């Protein structure tokens, strides 16, 4: 089991955003554990077979900004 990845996501404002980010992550890492926190603006991903770059690209493609 690998260490979880935490990605800061900007632009989430509602539960629909949470669902969209989760769907984006699962599009490239379907078996990963995904926990999206709206108050913290983060997504915690465990056991992802995709790279961080691929996950960030999927989130960005869904219309959200990745915080640096």
mmCIF file of the N, C-alpha and C atoms, coordinates in Angstrom:
data_MODEL
# 
_entry.id   MODEL 
# 
loop_
_atom_site.group_PDB 
_atom_site.id 
_atom_site.type_symbol 
_atom_site.label_atom_id 
_atom_site.label_alt_id 
_atom_site.label_comp_id 
_atom_site.label_asym_id 
_atom_site.label_entity_id 
_atom_site.label_seq_id 
_atom_site.pdbx_PDB_ins_code 
_atom_site.Cartn_x 
_atom_site.Cartn_y 
_atom_site.Cartn_z 
_atom_site.occupancy 
_atom_site.B_iso_or_equiv 
_atom_site.pdbx_formal_charge 
_atom_site.auth_seq_id 
_atom_site.auth_comp_id 
_atom_site.auth_asym_id 
_atom_site.auth_atom_id 
_atom_site.pdbx_PDB_model_num 
ATOM 1   N N  . UNK A 1 1  ? 0.852   -1.181 0.000   1.00 0.00 ? 1  UNK A N  1 
ATOM 2   C CA . UNK A 1 1  ? 0.000   0.000  0.000   1.00 0.00 ? 1  UNK A CA 1 
ATOM 3   C C  . UNK A 1 1  ? 0.891   1.235  0.000   1.00 0.00 ? 1  UNK A C  1 
ATOM 4   N N  . UNK A 1 2  ? 0.660   2.113  -0.929  1.00 0.00 ? 2  UNK A N  1 
ATOM 5   C CA . UNK A 1 2  ? 1.486   3.309  -1.046  1.00 0.00 ? 2  UNK A CA 1 
ATOM 6   C C  . UNK A 1 2  ? 0.950   4.433  -0.174  1.00 0.00 ? 2  UNK A C  1 
ATOM 7   N N  . UNK A 1 3  ? 1.793   5.417  0.045   1.00 0.00 ? 3  UNK A N  1 
ATOM 8   C CA . UNK A 1 3  ? 1.364   6.596  0.799   1.00 0.00 ? 3  UNK A CA 1 
ATOM 9   C C  . UNK A 1 3  ? 0.291   7.328  0.014   1.00 0.00 ? 3  UNK A C  1 
ATOM 10  N N  . UNK A 1 4  ? -0.653  7.939  0.727   1.00 0.00 ? 4  UNK A N  1 
ATOM 11  C CA . UNK A 1 4  ? -1.698  8.682  0.013   1.00 0.00 ? 4  UNK A CA 1 
ATOM 12  C C  . UNK A 1 4  ? -1.145  9.936  -0.652  1.00 0.00 ? 4  UNK A C  1 
ATOM 13  N N  . UNK A 1 5  ? -1.759  10.314 -1.757  1.00 0.00 ? 5  UNK A N  1 
ATOM 14  C CA . UNK A 1 5  ? -1.449  11.576 -2.427  1.00 0.00 ? 5  UNK A CA 1 
ATOM 15  C C  . UNK A 1 5  ? -2.495  12.584 -1.997  1.00 0.00 ? 5  UNK A C  1 
ATOM 16  N N  . UNK A 1 6  ? -2.055  13.777 -1.654  1.00 0.00 ? 6  UNK A N  1 
ATOM 17  C CA . UNK A 1 6  ? -2.969  14.867 -1.337  1.00 0.00 ? 6  UNK A CA 1 
ATOM 18  C C  . UNK A 1 6  ? -2.796  15.928 -2.420  1.00 0.00 ? 6  UNK A C  1 
ATOM 19  N N  . UNK A 1 7  ? -3.868  16.250 -3.100  1.00 0.00 ? 7  UNK A N  1 
ATOM 20  C CA . UNK A 1 7  ? -3.835  17.265 -4.153  1.00 0.00 ? 7  UNK A CA 1 
ATOM 21  C C  . UNK A 1 7  ? -4.759  18.399 -3.747  1.00 0.00 ? 7  UNK A C  1 
ATOM 22  N N  . UNK A 1 8  ? -4.221  19.620 -3.738  1.00 0.00 ? 8  UNK A N  1 
ATOM 23  C CA . UNK A 1 8  ? -5.025  20.813 -3.439  1.00 0.00 ? 8  UNK A CA 1 
ATOM 24  C C  . UNK A 1 8  ? -5.748  21.231 -4.710  1.00 0.00 ? 8  UNK A C  1 
ATOM 25  N N  . UNK A 1 9  ? -7.064  21.381 -4.583  1.00 0.00 ? 9  UNK A N  1 
ATOM 26  C CA . UNK A 1 9  ? -7.898  21.711 -5.737  1.00 0.00 ? 9  UNK A CA 1 
ATOM 27  C C  . UNK A 1 9  ? -8.617  23.028 -5.473  1.00 0.00 ? 9  UNK A C  1 
ATOM 28  N N  . UNK A 1 10 ? -8.523  23.940 -6.430  1.00 0.00 ? 10 UNK A N  1 
ATOM 29  C CA . UNK A 1 10 ? -9.205  25.231 -6.309  1.00 0.00 ? 10 UNK A CA 1 
ATOM 30  C C  . UNK A 1 10 ? -10.434 25.239 -7.207  1.00 0.00 ? 10 UNK A C  1 
ATOM 31  N N  . UNK A 1 11 ? -11.480 25.915 -6.749  1.00 0.00 ? 11 UNK A N  1 
ATOM 32  C CA . UNK A 1 11 ? -12.672 26.075 -7.570  1.00 0.00 ? 11 UNK A CA 1 
ATOM 33  C C  . UNK A 1 11 ? -13.834 25.186 -7.181  1.00 0.00 ? 11 UNK A C  1 
ATOM 34  N N  . UNK A 1 12 ? -13.648 24.333 -6.160  1.00 0.00 ? 12 UNK A N  1 
ATOM 35  C CA . UNK A 1 12 ? -14.768 23.514 -5.704  1.00 0.00 ? 12 UNK A CA 1 
ATOM 36  C C  . UNK A 1 12 ? -15.642 24.346 -4.774  1.00 0.00 ? 12 UNK A C  1 
ATOM 37  N N  . UNK A 1 13 ? -16.957 24.326 -5.016  1.00 0.00 ? 13 UNK A N  1 
ATOM 38  C CA . UNK A 1 13 ? -17.832 25.132 -4.179  1.00 0.00 ? 13 UNK A CA 1 
ATOM 39  C C  . UNK A 1 13 ? -19.088 24.434 -3.700  1.00 0.00 ? 13 UNK A C  1 
ATOM 40  N N  . UNK A 1 14 ? -19.311 23.199 -4.171  1.00 0.00 ? 14 UNK A N  1 
ATOM 41  C CA . UNK A 1 14 ? -20.546 22.516 -3.790  1.00 0.00 ? 14 UNK A CA 1 
ATOM 42  C C  . UNK A 1 14 ? -20.349 21.003 -3.894  1.00 0.00 ? 14 UNK A C  1 
ATOM 43  N N  . UNK A 1 15 ? -21.376 20.274 -3.494  1.00 0.00 ? 15 UNK A N  1 
ATOM 44  C CA . UNK A 1 15 ? -21.300 18.818 -3.523  1.00 0.00 ? 15 UNK A CA 1 
ATOM 45  C C  . UNK A 1 15 ? -21.170 18.284 -4.951  1.00 0.00 ? 15 UNK A C  1 
ATOM 46  N N  . UNK A 1 16 ? -21.728 18.991 -5.912  1.00 0.00 ? 16 UNK A N  1 
ATOM 47  C CA . UNK A 1 16 ? -21.580 18.571 -7.313  1.00 0.00 ? 16 UNK A CA 1 
ATOM 48  C C  . UNK A 1 16 ? -20.120 18.642 -7.748  1.00 0.00 ? 16 UNK A C  1 
ATOM 49  N N  . UNK A 1 17 ? -19.404 19.644 -7.240  1.00 0.00 ? 17 UNK A N  1 
ATOM 50  C CA . UNK A 1 17 ? -17.969 19.766 -7.536  1.00 0.00 ? 17 UNK A CA 1 
ATOM 51  C C  . UNK A 1 17 ? -17.213 18.577 -6.959  1.00 0.00 ? 17 UNK A C  1 
ATOM 52  N N  . UNK A 1 18 ? -17.560 18.199 -5.737  1.00 0.00 ? 18 UNK A N  1 
ATOM 53  C CA . UNK A 1 18 ? -16.930 17.046 -5.095  1.00 0.00 ? 18 UNK A CA 1 
ATOM 54  C C  . UNK A 1 18 ? -17.131 15.804 -5.965  1.00 0.00 ? 18 UNK A C  1 
ATOM 55  N N  . UNK A 1 19 ? -18.346 15.595 -6.429  1.00 0.00 ? 19 UNK A N  1 
ATOM 56  C CA . UNK A 1 19 ? -18.651 14.440 -7.280  1.00 0.00 ? 19 UNK A CA 1 
ATOM 57  C C  . UNK A 1 19 ? -17.874 14.492 -8.589  1.00 0.00 ? 19 UNK A C  1 
ATOM 58  N N  . UNK A 1 20 ? -17.755 15.672 -9.171  1.00 0.00 ? 20 UNK A N  1 
ATOM 59  C CA . UNK A 1 20 ? -17.033 15.823 -10.436 1.00 0.00 ? 20 UNK A CA 1 
ATOM 60  C C  . UNK A 1 20 ? -15.547 15.513 -10.269 1.00 0.00 ? 20 UNK A C  1 
ATOM 61  N N  . UNK A 1 21 ? -14.956 15.974 -9.168  1.00 0.00 ? 21 UNK A N  1 
ATOM 62  C CA . UNK A 1 21 ? -13.538 15.705 -8.913  1.00 0.00 ? 21 UNK A CA 1 
ATOM 63  C C  . UNK A 1 21 ? -13.329 14.212 -8.672  1.00 0.00 ? 21 UNK A C  1 
ATOM 64  N N  . UNK A 1 22 ? -14.211 13.608 -7.889  1.00 0.00 ? 22 UNK A N  1 
ATOM 65  C CA . UNK A 1 22 ? -14.101 12.168 -7.636  1.00 0.00 ? 22 UNK A CA 1 
ATOM 66  C C  . UNK A 1 22 ? -14.217 11.384 -8.946  1.00 0.00 ? 22 UNK A C  1 
ATOM 67  N N  . UNK A 1 23 ? -15.146 11.753 -9.787  1.00 0.00 ? 23 UNK A N  1 
ATOM 68  C CA . UNK A 1 23 ? -15.325 11.085 -11.083 1.00 0.00 ? 23 UNK A CA 1 
ATOM 69  C C  . UNK A 1 23 ? -14.082 11.252 -11.957 1.00 0.00 ? 23 UNK A C  1 
ATOM 70  N N  . UNK A 1 24 ? -13.491 12.442 -11.934 1.00 0.00 ? 24 UNK A N  1 
ATOM 71  C CA . UNK A 1 24 ? -12.282 12.698 -12.720 1.00 0.00 ? 24 UNK A CA 1 
ATOM 72  C C  . UNK A 1 24 ? -11.134 11.806 -12.262 1.00 0.00 ? 24 UNK A C  1 
ATOM 73  N N  . UNK A 1 25 ? -10.958 11.697 -10.950 1.00 0.00 ? 25 UNK A N  1 
ATOM 74  C CA . UNK A 1 25 ? -9.891  10.842 -10.414 1.00 0.00 ? 25 UNK A CA 1 
ATOM 75  C C  . UNK A 1 25 ? -10.146 9.392  -10.808 1.00 0.00 ? 25 UNK A C  1 
ATOM 76  N N  . UNK A 1 26 ? -11.369 8.945  -10.648 1.00 0.00 ? 26 UNK A N  1 
ATOM 77  C CA . UNK A 1 26 ? -11.695 7.546  -10.968 1.00 0.00 ? 26 UNK A CA 1 
ATOM 78  C C  . UNK A 1 26 ? -11.583 7.244  -12.466 1.00 0.00 ? 26 UNK A C  1 
ATOM 79  N N  . UNK A 1 27 ? -11.612 8.272  -13.304 1.00 0.00 ? 27 UNK A N  1 
ATOM 80  C CA . UNK A 1 27 ? -11.462 8.035  -14.745 1.00 0.00 ? 27 UNK A CA 1 
ATOM 81  C C  . UNK A 1 27 ? -10.057 7.554  -15.096 1.00 0.00 ? 27 UNK A C  1 
ATOM 82  N N  . UNK A 1 28 ? -9.074  7.901  -14.271 1.00 0.00 ? 28 UNK A N  1 
ATOM 83  C CA . UNK A 1 28 ? -7.698  7.453  -14.520 1.00 0.00 ? 28 UNK A CA 1 
ATOM 84  C C  . UNK A 1 28 ? -7.203  6.451  -13.479 1.00 0.00 ? 28 UNK A C  1 
ATOM 85  N N  . UNK A 1 29 ? -7.895  6.360  -12.348 1.00 0.00 ? 29 UNK A N  1 
ATOM 86  C CA . UNK A 1 29 ? -7.517  5.423  -11.289 1.00 0.00 ? 29 UNK A CA 1 
ATOM 87  C C  . UNK A 1 29 ? -8.788  4.810  -10.697 1.00 0.00 ? 29 UNK A C  1 
ATOM 88  N N  . UNK A 1 30 ? -9.437  3.908  -11.444 1.00 0.00 ? 30 UNK A N  1 
ATOM 89  C CA . UNK A 1 30 ? -10.751 3.410  -11.044 1.00 0.00 ? 30 UNK A CA 1 
ATOM 90  C C  . UNK A 1 30 ? -10.788 2.648  -9.726  1.00 0.00 ? 30 UNK A C  1 
ATOM 91  N N  . UNK A 1 31 ? -9.672  2.074  -9.304  1.00 0.00 ? 31 UNK A N  1 
ATOM 92  C CA . UNK A 1 31 ? -9.686  1.293  -8.067  1.00 0.00 ? 31 UNK A CA 1 
ATOM 93  C C  . UNK A 1 31 ? -9.119  2.058  -6.876  1.00 0.00 ? 31 UNK A C  1 
ATOM 94  N N  . UNK A 1 32 ? -8.745  3.299  -7.076  1.00 0.00 ? 32 UNK A N  1 
ATOM 95  C CA . UNK A 1 32 ? -8.144  4.096  -5.997  1.00 0.00 ? 32 UNK A CA 1 
ATOM 96  C C  . UNK A 1 32 ? -9.187  4.470  -4.952  1.00 0.00 ? 32 UNK A C  1 
ATOM 97  N N  . UNK A 1 33 ? -8.709  4.677  -3.740  1.00 0.00 ? 33 UNK A N  1 
ATOM 98  C CA . UNK A 1 33 ? -9.552  5.260  -2.709  1.00 0.00 ? 33 UNK A CA 1 
ATOM 99  C C  . UNK A 1 33 ? -9.528  6.770  -2.893  1.00 0.00 ? 33 UNK A C  1 
ATOM 100 N N  . UNK A 1 34 ? -10.691 7.398  -2.893  1.00 0.00 ? 34 UNK A N  1 
ATOM 101 C CA . UNK A 1 34 ? -10.779 8.838  -3.150  1.00 0.00 ? 34 UNK A CA 1 
ATOM 102 C C  . UNK A 1 34 ? -11.593 9.489  -2.047  1.00 0.00 ? 34 UNK A C  1 
ATOM 103 N N  . UNK A 1 35 ? -11.006 10.499 -1.404  1.00 0.00 ? 35 UNK A N  1 
ATOM 104 C CA . UNK A 1 35 ? -11.709 11.256 -0.370  1.00 0.00 ? 35 UNK A CA 1 
ATOM 105 C C  . UNK A 1 35 ? -11.548 12.736 -0.694  1.00 0.00 ? 35 UNK A C  1 
ATOM 106 N N  . UNK A 1 36 ? -12.628 13.364 -1.143  1.00 0.00 ? 36 UNK A N  1 
ATOM 107 C CA . UNK A 1 36 ? -12.606 14.777 -1.506  1.00 0.00 ? 36 UNK A CA 1 
ATOM 108 C C  . UNK A 1 36 ? -13.155 15.585 -0.337  1.00 0.00 ? 36 UNK A C  1 
ATOM 109 N N  . UNK A 1 37 ? -12.384 16.571 0.118   1.00 0.00 ? 37 UNK A N  1 
ATOM 110 C CA . UNK A 1 37 ? -12.812 17.445 1.208   1.00 0.00 ? 37 UNK A CA 1 
ATOM 111 C C  . UNK A 1 37 ? -13.132 18.825 0.654   1.00 0.00 ? 37 UNK A C  1 
ATOM 112 N N  . UNK A 1 38 ? -14.397 19.168 0.656   1.00 0.00 ? 38 UNK A N  1 
ATOM 113 C CA . UNK A 1 38 ? -14.821 20.483 0.178   1.00 0.00 ? 38 UNK A CA 1 
ATOM 114 C C  . UNK A 1 38 ? -14.292 21.597 1.078   1.00 0.00 ? 38 UNK A C  1 
ATOM 115 N N  . UNK A 1 39 ? -14.420 21.481 2.426   1.00 0.00 ? 39 UNK A N  1 
ATOM 116 C CA . UNK A 1 39 ? -13.923 22.563 3.290   1.00 0.00 ? 39 UNK A CA 1 
ATOM 117 C C  . UNK A 1 39 ? -12.417 22.803 3.168   1.00 0.00 ? 39 UNK A C  1 
ATOM 118 N N  . UNK A 1 40 ? -11.652 21.725 2.986   1.00 0.00 ? 40 UNK A N  1 
ATOM 119 C CA . UNK A 1 40 ? -10.195 21.853 2.899   1.00 0.00 ? 40 UNK A CA 1 
ATOM 120 C C  . UNK A 1 40 ? -9.717  22.097 1.471   1.00 0.00 ? 40 UNK A C  1 
ATOM 121 N N  . UNK A 1 41 ? -10.564 21.831 0.492   1.00 0.00 ? 41 UNK A N  1 
ATOM 122 C CA . UNK A 1 41 ? -10.159 21.985 -0.904  1.00 0.00 ? 41 UNK A CA 1 
ATOM 123 C C  . UNK A 1 41 ? -9.096  20.986 -1.312  1.00 0.00 ? 41 UNK A C  1 
ATOM 124 N N  . UNK A 1 42 ? -9.248  19.755 -0.823  1.00 0.00 ? 42 UNK A N  1 
ATOM 125 C CA . UNK A 1 42 ? -8.251  18.732 -1.128  1.00 0.00 ? 42 UNK A CA 1 
ATOM 126 C C  . UNK A 1 42 ? -8.916  17.454 -1.614  1.00 0.00 ? 42 UNK A C  1 
ATOM 127 N N  . UNK A 1 43 ? -8.128  16.664 -2.303  1.00 0.00 ? 43 UNK A N  1 
ATOM 128 C CA . UNK A 1 43 ? -8.528  15.298 -2.630  1.00 0.00 ? 43 UNK A CA 1 
ATOM 129 C C  . UNK A 1 43 ? -7.395  14.389 -2.167  1.00 0.00 ? 43 UNK A C  1 
ATOM 130 N N  . UNK A 1 44 ? -7.760  13.381 -1.390  1.00 0.00 ? 44 UNK A N  1 
ATOM 131 C CA . UNK A 1 44 ? -6.804  12.404 -0.861  1.00 0.00 ? 44 UNK A CA 1 
ATOM 132 C C  . UNK A 1 44 ? -7.023  11.116 -1.642  1.00 0.00 ? 44 UNK A C  1 
ATOM 133 N N  . UNK A 1 45 ? -5.949  10.639 -2.254  1.00 0.00 ? 45 UNK A N  1 
ATOM 134 C CA . UNK A 1 45 ? -6.042  9.476  -3.130  1.00 0.00 ? 45 UNK A CA 1 
ATOM 135 C C  . UNK A 1 45 ? -5.109  8.393  -2.598  1.00 0.00 ? 45 UNK A C  1 
ATOM 136 N N  . UNK A 1 46 ? -5.667  7.200  -2.401  1.00 0.00 ? 46 UNK A N  1 
ATOM 137 C CA . UNK A 1 46 ? -4.862  6.075  -1.931  1.00 0.00 ? 46 UNK A CA 1 
ATOM 138 C C  . UNK A 1 46 ? -4.900  4.950  -2.959  1.00 0.00 ? 46 UNK A C  1 
ATOM 139 N N  . UNK A 1 47 ? -3.820  4.219  -3.005  1.00 0.00 ? 47 UNK A N  1 
ATOM 140 C CA . UNK A 1 47 ? -3.696  3.052  -3.884  1.00 0.00 ? 47 UNK A CA 1 
ATOM 141 C C  . UNK A 1 47 ? -3.957  3.369  -5.351  1.00 0.00 ? 47 UNK A C  1 
ATOM 142 N N  . UNK A 1 48 ? -3.484  4.510  -5.800  1.00 0.00 ? 48 UNK A N  1 
ATOM 143 C CA . UNK A 1 48 ? -3.670  4.896  -7.203  1.00 0.00 ? 48 UNK A CA 1 
ATOM 144 C C  . UNK A 1 48 ? -2.597  4.249  -8.065  1.00 0.00 ? 48 UNK A C  1 
ATOM 145 N N  . UNK A 1 49 ? -3.006  3.714  -9.184  1.00 0.00 ? 49 UNK A N  1 
ATOM 146 C CA . UNK A 1 49 ? -2.038  3.159  -10.129 1.00 0.00 ? 49 UNK A CA 1 
ATOM 147 C C  . UNK A 1 49 ? -1.594  4.223  -11.128 1.00 0.00 ? 49 UNK A C  1 
ATOM 148 N N  . UNK A 1 50 ? -2.270  5.358  -11.130 1.00 0.00 ? 50 UNK A N  1 
ATOM 149 C CA . UNK A 1 50 ? -1.928  6.462  -12.033 1.00 0.00 ? 50 UNK A CA 1 
ATOM 150 C C  . UNK A 1 50 ? -0.893  7.378  -11.379 1.00 0.00 ? 50 UNK A C  1 
ATOM 151 N N  . UNK A 1 51 ? -0.180  8.121  -12.197 1.00 0.00 ? 51 UNK A N  1 
ATOM 152 C CA . UNK A 1 51 ? 0.794   9.078  -11.680 1.00 0.00 ? 51 UNK A CA 1 
ATOM 153 C C  . UNK A 1 51 ? 0.083   10.327 -11.162 1.00 0.00 ? 51 UNK A C  1 
ATOM 154 N N  . UNK A 1 52 ? 0.789   11.075 -10.339 1.00 0.00 ? 52 UNK A N  1 
ATOM 155 C CA . UNK A 1 52 ? 0.249   12.342 -9.838  1.00 0.00 ? 52 UNK A CA 1 
ATOM 156 C C  . UNK A 1 52 ? -0.093  13.270 -11.005 1.00 0.00 ? 52 UNK A C  1 
ATOM 157 N N  . UNK A 1 53 ? 0.785   13.311 -12.007 1.00 0.00 ? 53 UNK A N  1 
ATOM 158 C CA . UNK A 1 53 ? 0.552   14.178 -13.168 1.00 0.00 ? 53 UNK A CA 1 
ATOM 159 C C  . UNK A 1 53 ? -0.735  13.788 -13.892 1.00 0.00 ? 53 UNK A C  1 
ATOM 160 N N  . UNK A 1 54 ? -0.984  12.489 -14.047 1.00 0.00 ? 54 UNK A N  1 
ATOM 161 C CA . UNK A 1 54 ? -2.203  12.030 -14.721 1.00 0.00 ? 54 UNK A CA 1 
ATOM 162 C C  . UNK A 1 54 ? -3.445  12.385 -13.910 1.00 0.00 ? 54 UNK A C  1 
ATOM 163 N N  . UNK A 1 55 ? -3.354  12.252 -12.596 1.00 0.00 ? 55 UNK A N  1 
ATOM 164 C CA . UNK A 1 55 ? -4.482  12.595 -11.726 1.00 0.00 ? 55 UNK A CA 1 
ATOM 165 C C  . UNK A 1 55 ? -4.767  14.091 -11.779 1.00 0.00 ? 55 UNK A C  1 
ATOM 166 N N  . UNK A 1 56 ? -3.713  14.893 -11.694 1.00 0.00 ? 56 UNK A N  1 
ATOM 167 C CA . UNK A 1 56 ? -3.886  16.351 -11.759 1.00 0.00 ? 56 UNK A CA 1 
ATOM 168 C C  . UNK A 1 56 ? -4.452  16.774 -13.112 1.00 0.00 ? 56 UNK A C  1 
ATOM 169 N N  . UNK A 1 57 ? -4.002  16.137 -14.185 1.00 0.00 ? 57 UNK A N  1 
ATOM 170 C CA . UNK A 1 57 ? -4.511  16.466 -15.518 1.00 0.00 ? 57 UNK A CA 1 
ATOM 171 C C  . UNK A 1 57 ? -5.997  16.139 -15.630 1.00 0.00 ? 57 UNK A C  1 
ATOM 172 N N  . UNK A 1 58 ? -6.420  15.028 -15.056 1.00 0.00 ? 58 UNK A N  1 
ATOM 173 C CA . UNK A 1 58 ? -7.833  14.644 -15.102 1.00 0.00 ? 58 UNK A CA 1 
ATOM 174 C C  . UNK A 1 58 ? -8.691  15.640 -14.327 1.00 0.00 ? 58 UNK A C  1 
ATOM 175 N N  . UNK A 1 59 ? -8.194  16.081 -13.177 1.00 0.00 ? 59 UNK A N  1 
ATOM 176 C CA . UNK A 1 59 ? -8.923  17.070 -12.372 1.00 0.00 ? 59 UNK A CA 1 
ATOM 177 C C  . UNK A 1 59 ? -9.005  18.395 -13.126 1.00 0.00 ? 59 UNK A C  1 
ATOM 178 N N  . UNK A 1 60 ? -7.897  18.800 -13.738 1.00 0.00 ? 60 UNK A N  1 
ATOM 179 C CA . UNK A 1 60 ? -7.878  20.049 -14.511 1.00 0.00 ? 60 UNK A CA 1 
ATOM 180 C C  . UNK A 1 60 ? -8.819  19.962 -15.713 1.00 0.00 ? 60 UNK A C  1 
ATOM 181 N N  . UNK A 1 61 ? -8.854  18.814 -16.368 1.00 0.00 ? 61 UNK A N  1 
ATOM 182 C CA . UNK A 1 61 ? -9.742  18.625 -17.518 1.00 0.00 ? 61 UNK A CA 1 
ATOM 183 C C  . UNK A 1 61 ? -11.209 18.747 -17.101 1.00 0.00 ? 61 UNK A C  1 
ATOM 184 N N  . UNK A 1 62 ? -11.505 18.409 -15.846 1.00 0.00 ? 62 UNK A N  1 
ATOM 185 C CA . UNK A 1 62 ? -12.871 18.525 -15.324 1.00 0.00 ? 62 UNK A CA 1 
ATOM 186 C C  . UNK A 1 62 ? -13.228 19.975 -14.993 1.00 0.00 ? 62 UNK A C  1 
ATOM 187 N N  . UNK A 1 63 ? -12.237 20.877 -15.101 1.00 0.00 ? 63 UNK A N  1 
ATOM 188 C CA . UNK A 1 63 ? -12.518 22.299 -14.920 1.00 0.00 ? 63 UNK A CA 1 
ATOM 189 C C  . UNK A 1 63 ? -12.050 22.906 -13.617 1.00 0.00 ? 63 UNK A C  1 
ATOM 190 N N  . UNK A 1 64 ? -11.179 22.214 -12.913 1.00 0.00 ? 64 UNK A N  1 
ATOM 191 C CA . UNK A 1 64 ? -10.693 22.711 -11.621 1.00 0.00 ? 64 UNK A CA 1 
ATOM 192 C C  . UNK A 1 64 ? -9.203  23.011 -11.697 1.00 0.00 ? 64 UNK A C  1 
ATOM 193 N N  . UNK A 1 65 ? -8.776  23.971 -10.900 1.00 0.00 ? 65 UNK A N  1 
ATOM 194 C CA . UNK A 1 65 ? -7.367  24.348 -10.868 1.00 0.00 ? 65 UNK A CA 1 
ATOM 195 C C  . UNK A 1 65 ? -6.654  23.572 -9.773  1.00 0.00 ? 65 UNK A C  1 
ATOM 196 N N  . UNK A 1 66 ? -5.414  23.214 -10.055 1.00 0.00 ? 66 UNK A N  1 
ATOM 197 C CA . UNK A 1 66 ? -4.567  22.550 -9.076  1.00 0.00 ? 66 UNK A CA 1 
ATOM 198 C C  . UNK A 1 66 ? -3.735  23.627 -8.396  1.00 0.00 ? 66 UNK A C  1 
ATOM 199 N N  . UNK A 1 67 ? -3.815  23.696 -7.070  1.00 0.00 ? 67 UNK A N  1 
ATOM 200 C CA . UNK A 1 67 ? -3.030  24.682 -6.319  1.00 0.00 ? 67 UNK A CA 1 
ATOM 201 C C  . UNK A 1 67 ? -1.581  24.225 -6.282  1.00 0.00 ? 67 UNK A C  1 
ATOM 202 N N  . UNK A 1 68 ? -0.667  25.175 -6.403  1.00 0.00 ? 68 UNK A N  1 
ATOM 203 C CA . UNK A 1 68 ? 0.754   24.812 -6.382  1.00 0.00 ? 68 UNK A CA 1 
ATOM 204 C C  . UNK A 1 68 ? 1.313   24.844 -4.991  1.00 0.00 ? 68 UNK A C  1 
# 
